[in-house]
Amino acid sequence: MNITQESSPIYGIKSKKNRYLESSDGFSQLTQFPGKDLMIGITDTEVCCHAYDSEHYAPESIAEEHVLEDEAVMRGNNLFIFDTLVIHNQLTFFMIHKSPYVTHKSIEGAYFHMLPLNDVSPGVIKSYLSNPSVTISEHTKKHIDVYQLAPSRRYDLTSRQLQCLNLLVKGYSASDIAFELNISKRTVECHICTIKEKLDVRKISELVMKVFSEGIL
């Protein structure tokens, strides 16, 4: 998964003190600011209060959520976040990639790129929501039924468990899965055992039936 300045014109940089160092025209337009230069030096709270409709959101809470994300990024992490924004009473989906902003070999802030998803298919939306490496913002969970769109989220399955499950329902044996994923048979058996516990089933046949009946994959 890679969201860059080339793939999205909506991006910006925030400092360690949570103030904007840079903003694109696309981001200033999205947040309804009169110009990107006016965003330099302001806080994320000010941006959220300007961009988020208080009828649908609590801007201060969203700003606090952003601060926690940025703090994780400044510890050297890359984050992929599924987010929403109500624009002109229309719910808009975004994938956001947050990465460390590095200058002179030290992390000085957080870099973010936002990719609008409203023109993509429902299948793509589901694939993002189902990906365990993607974080779903807390305010987004209030606007969409995540479990309905991505049932695997209900059971907190890891990416490796989803890989095993996908092959299992296709009829692969534990040995076949081990060969396909280049892991040991014992590891596969442990994953299958954990999957059955998470889905609250005892038999493989029950597991397969539940996967298809709930659309987990």
N, C-alpha and C positions, 0 to 999 in steps of 0.2 A: 504494500500500500504506500503510495507516494503522492503527496499533494504539494505542488511547487508553485512558484511565482508564474511559471510558464503555463501551468494547468489552471490557475485561478488568479484573477486580478484583485482578489480580496485578501489583503494581508496587512500585517503591522508588526511592530516591535514594542515591547514594554520593558521598562527598566526594573531593577531590583526593588525600587521604591514604588512600583506599580503605576508609573507614569509613562505615557506614550512617547517614544523616541522617534517613531516613524509610522506613517499610515499611508495606504494607497488611496487613490481616488475612489476605487471600488468600495473600500471599507467606509470611507466618509459618506458616500452615497447611501450605502446600506444602513448606516446608523443615523442618516438624515442630518449630518453636519454640513454646514455651508461650504466647507473646504477642508482638505486634509491638513493644511498648515495650521489650522485652528485647533487641531487635536494635539499638537505637540505640547507636552508638559502637563496635560490634564490627566486625571486619574481614571481608572476603569469604572469607578462608581459614577463619575460624571457622565461617562459614555453610556453606561447602562441606563441611567435615569433619562437620558436623552433618547436612547434607541428603543427601550422596551416599554411597551404600553402597560401602564400600571393596572389597567383593567384585566389584563391577562397574566401579568407577572408581578413579582416583588423585586424591583431592580436592585435594591441593596443586597438581597439574598443572593441574587445571581452574581453580583460583583464579588461577594465573599467566596462563592464557589469558584470563580475565575482565579482569585488569589491563591486558593489551595492548589488548583491545577498548575499555576505558574510556579509556585514554590516547589512542586514536584519536578517540573521541567528544569528549574535552576539547580536541582541536585543532579542533573545530568540525564534525566529521563526524556524519552520521546512519548508523547501522548496522542492517541487518535480518539476523537470525541464526536459522538453523534449528538447534534444540537438542533434546536428549533428557534424560530423567531417569527412572531406574528407581524406581518407587513401588510398594511391596508386591509386588516381583518382576514388575511389569508395566512395559514400556517405554512411556513417555509422550512424545509429540512436542509441541514448542512452537515458535511463532514469537516472536522477541524483537525489539522495536524499542528501540534505545538512542539517546538524543539528549542534547545538552548541557543541563546544568542551569544556568540563567542567573539570577543575582541582581545587581542594581545594574549591569546592562549588562556584566557579566563572567562568564565560565564558571567556575563553582565546583565542578562535579562532573558526574556522569553520571546521567541519568534513564533508567529502563527499564520497559517494559511487557511482560508475557508472556501470549501467547494460546495456550491448550491446543488441540491439533489432533486429539485422539483421536476426536472425534465428527464429523469431517469426512470426506468421501469420499476414496478413494485418488487420484482425479483432482486434488483440491485439493492433496494432499500432493505429488504429482508437479509441479504447477504452481509450487509454492514452491521445490522442489528444482531445477527447471529454470531458474529465474529467475537470470540472471547477477548481479543486484544483491543477491542473498541469499547471505550467507556461511554455510557449513556448519561447525559447530564441530568441532574435531579429534576430540574424544572421541565425537561422534556417528558419525563415519566408522568407528569401531571396532565399532559396534552394528548398523549397517545397510549394505547394499550400495548406496551412492549411485548408482553407475553403472548398476545394474540398474533402480533406481527412476527415474532421470533420466539416460538415456544421453547427452544433450547435454553433460553435465558432463565426460564422458570426453574430449571434443574441445575444451573450453574456448572455446565459441562465445560471442561477445558478444551483447547483446540486439539490436543492429542486424543482425548476421549471422543470428540466428534469424528475424528479421522477413523478411529477404531469402529465406532458405531456405524458410520457410513459403509464401511466394508462388511461389517457383520450382517447388516440387513440385506446386503447383496448376496449373501450366502457364503462368504469367505470363512474358512476355519481360522482358529487362533494361529495355526502355523502359517497359513496363507497371509494373514494380516501382518504377522511378524516379518515375513519375507518382504512384503510390499512396503512396509514402513521402516524396514532395516532396524528393527528392535528385537529383543528376545521374546520367545513365546511366553515365558514367565511374566514379562512386563505386560504383554497383551492380556493375559489372563487376569492380572491385577486390575488393569483398566476396565475389563469387562465386568469384573466383580464390583468395582466402584460404580460403574454406570448402572448396574442393576439395583444397587443400594439407593442411588440418587433417584431413580425412576420408580422405586418401590415395587420391583417385580422379582420373581425368583427364577423363572425359566427364560431361556432365549426366545422361545415362541411368544411368551407374554411381552417380552421386550420389543420384539419386532412389531407385534400388533399395536403396542402403545405408540411406537414411533410413527407408524402410518396413520393411526386414528387421530393423533394430535398434531400431525404435520411437523414433527420436531426437526426433521432434516429438510 
